[in-house]
Amino acid sequence: MADCRAEDCEEEKDKSSGRQGPERRLIIQSTSLNDPKLSKLKEVLIDWTNRTLKVEHIVVRSLEEDLYDGLVLHHLLLCMCVLIVGRLAGVQLQVDEIALSADAQVRKLEVILAALNETLEINEEKSKWSVKLIHSRDLLATLHILVAMARRFQPDLVLPANVSVEVIQCEVTKSGIKSDKQTELITSQSNSSEDLQRESNKECPIDELFKLEAHKIETVKKAILHFVNKNMSSLGLNVTDLEKQFADGVILLLLIGQLEGFFIPLYQFHLCPVGFPEMLHNVTLALDLLIDRGLPVQSVNPEDIVSQDISATVKLLYYLFKRHKNK
């Protein structure tokens, strides 16, 4: 049995979730907090949240510290509903924009989590989060709620697979305090590398497109070209030839930076690449960045991009277009 102080358990008793009962709490062991897979999951969730809320000018830096008052969850839920169906899909949240007092924050979280559980079709008693847990900055509950939202609202987001933590289950009973160690799974095998590779190798709409008539291919290429130039105009760049101008990887990296909202240091790639190896380095870096950010481009061969294979280039740009076309 693991050690657990009585006063800690009594405090945790008041913050327990409905799923676990009023006298039980899972506490992440400190050794699990340094797990690279857990750190990667937190990084992916923060990045996804910030990209989603970019239009709201909301920036999340810490999952525990920035989500406890309900503001981020409020906007994240609304943005996701609008993104999926173009409207709020019946979600009505009568809450204050900013809740300053603890009581106001709890009331706001009650409304938001009720709407969220309904949207996710999760029974409150079976959920792995609660108002008290989120408001008390419980990392485990916060991770569970964000993973559930990501899977519901953006299923193409690649989350690290098989992320788990060692926890102490602390329980107050009539006979005293019980504590035990166990493993809590946060993400499952559904995001395993084998599954992701299988998903990447599925017949892409672009693969189907190149089996059609030439004029249909040209229509799609024009749409993607318009999308590219719209997002590159602020840099004073104009693309007229998808095959040739993306072959060296420079414009591709700049486009990724524009769309994903970050700057790629110039020392990481060749701004004026000379020869096939330097061009391949740029394109490979671009693909690695996209894979890290959840785009299923594992089946795209960087050598094909450098060799000006139009189907490979259009497929790569299609995934960027699909993610950012409404932004």
Secondary structure by P-SEA (a helix, b strand, c coil): cbbbbaaaaaaacccccccccccbbbbbcccccccaaaaaaaaaaaaaaaaaaccccccccccccccccaaaaaaaaaaaaaaacccccccccccccccccaaaaaaaaaaaaaaaaaaaccccccccccaaaaaaccaaaaaaaaaaaaaacccccccccbbbbbbbbcccccccbbbbbbbbbcccccccaaaaaaaaacccaaaaaaaccaaaaaaaaaaaaaaaaaaaccccccccccccccccaaaaaaaaaaaacccccccccccccccaaaaaaaaaaaaaaaaaaccccccccaaaaaacaaaaaaaaaaaaaaacccc
